[in-house]
Amino acid sequence: MNGLGRIGTYLAIFTEIGLVLLIAVLAGVLAGSWVDRQLGTTPIFLLVGLILGLAAGTFAVYRLMTRFLARWG
């Protein structure tokens, strides 16, 4: 692969990593915030959602990178 194609590939993977982390964390925080509003327990489930979102995002990035490295090395 030429240099320009490799740069495009890296830009795509870095963009996907950022979006995956953003969506996972945002979903966790929004879900936790909703549960907190329903139960009246303000920061507890928001923090739980944040931690779960970070864990899910980290796992998704790990899977993404293992597939990427297996293909492109």
N, C-alpha and C positions, 0 to 999 in steps of 0.2 A: 504494500500500500504506500502511496506517495505521502509526502509530508503534510499536504493540505487535507487529504482524506483522514489522516490520523488525528490531526487537530480537530476536525469536525466530529470525529468519533468521541474524542475526549470531552469536547464541549457538550455533546449530547448526553454522555453518561453523567457528567457533573450537574447538568441541568436536571436530569431525572432524579439524581440523589437529593438535590435541594427540594424538588417538588414532593417527592415521597416523604421526606422528613416533615415538610410543612403540613401536608395533608394529614399525616398520622397524628402529629401533635395537636393540630387544630381540631381534629375530630375528637380526640381524647379530652381536650379542654372544654369544648362545647358540650360534649356529653356529660362531663363532670359538673359543669356549671348548671346544666338543666336539672340534673339529679339534686344538686344542692338547693336550687330554687323550689323544687317539689317537696323536699324534706325539711327545708329551713336550716340546713347545716352548712353554712357558707363556705369556708375554704376546704373542707375535708375532701369531698368528692372531686372538686376541681383539681386538687393536688394528686389524687389517685388517678384521675383521667390524664393528667400531665405525665405522670410516671408511666402509665400504661401506653400512652401515645408515643413517648420516647422509646420504650421497649419495642413496641411494634415497628416503629420507624427504623430502629437500629437493626432489627431482624430482617426487615425488608431490604435495607441497604446491603446487609451481609449477603442475602440471596442474590441481589442484583450484581454485586461485585464478583461473587463466585462464578456466576454465569458469564459475566463479561470477561473475566480472566481466563476462563476455560476456553472461550472462543478466540480471544485476541492475545492472550498470554502476555 
